[in-house]
Amino acid sequence: MTMPLVLKKSSSELLVPPNRHQMPPPAPFRWRSEKGALNVLGIAVFILALAVPFITASPYVISILTAGLIYVMLALGLNVVVGYAGLLDLGYVAFFAVGAYTSGILTTTFGFSMLEAVPVTILVCIVAGIIIGGPTLRLRSDYLAIVTLGFGEIIRLTARNLEITGGATGISGIPSWSFFGWDMADGLVIAGIEFNGKILLYYFVALVVGLVGVGGISRLSRGKMGRAWKAVRDDEDAAEAMGINTYFTKITAYIIGAVWAGLAGQLMGTYLSAISPTSFTFLYSALILMAVVLGGMGSTPGVIIGALFVSLAPEFLREFAEWRYVLFGVLLVVTMIFRPQGIWPANAVFPWSPALAARRARRAKATEAPEDSAAGRPA
């Protein structure tokens, strides 16, 4: 009869009880890695954005950069819908209008401050995302695009014909942001340096876009929900077969995109201090979609670059007068010819990244495999 084999534990193992729920230690920061390099680059860009008013305080430069950052916020929201979840939305400007009109009505008619209007704007955008996305997200591809385009026009025409939205003239006199009795439009003096209302609004928009827009989307895309979005985008039937609730996943992406667009609309209302139905035409949906495709669908750095390119390129070409939009179109065509996957696609890596060396090794191995199999065949 064989005796069972008994493994004895050491005294140190007996003294320290095992902890199954203990989290592994965080990985050390490596700037040469892909994540580390992106973090360093993001911090550098954010610092550069904060330093712009010290380089040039021109009202024109501050104005166009503020508008460009609002476009970035819009493009980040649409990137969730189109880039991550794979839902072609041609009426995304509808949520932009919902956010702008909600905050405008609350502040001009009901006496809310901009800060108090934020939770109401988010709630209204969530409801709008459910109402619009609920019946439409069961459709796919071209059918979904046509239906969302129709909803975008419905929102614009509704705002044009309602009395509370100001009709065709819209809403004017939208106040600036105020915190505990201090109005941002009054300006601020720090260490003898005077910051006017436009510069403070630029800083505030940059802070919201950097922390809420970029930070929030980056965290969501790396989590469980982000992986579900990408699975639905790649193959919806396969994702459903693996147990993913595809309808819930799509409507979640749609609602998050709606909230981001609503916050961008509230920022735009403060920036312009007046809104009207002409500010929410189909052209704006097309421009934001162009920014996402041009920068790289599913890529946060690419979408930021694409949004800044779409919003700032016509301003830089203003000296060419009526030819600037022709040149802008030529630049778009040339960019898409040489970068069909976007300026910064989702699978882009830095030249010094170890992932690039591994990718090259896999390609070399794949090209050598057919040659070896062909050499081993009998004559």
Secondary structure, 3 states (H helix, E strand, C coil): CCCCCCCCCCHHHHHCCCCCCCCCCCCCCCCCCHHHHHHHHHHHHHHHHHHHHHHCCCHHHHHHHHHHHHHHHHHHHHHHHHHHCCCCCCCCHHHHHHHHHHHHHHHHCCCCCHHHHHHHHHHHHHHHHHHHHHHHCCCCHHHHHHHHHHHHHHHHHHHHHCCCCCCCCCEECCCCCEECCEEHHHCEEECCEEECHHHHHHHHHHHHHHHHHHHHHHHHHHCHHHHHHHHHHHCHHHHHHCCCCHHHHHHHHHHHHHHHHHHHHHHHHHHHCEECHHHHCHHHHHHHHHHHHHHCCCCHHHHHHHHHHHHHHHHHCHHHHHHHHHHHHHHHHHHHHHCCCCCCCCCCCCCCCHHHHHHHHHHHHHHHHHHHHHHCCCC
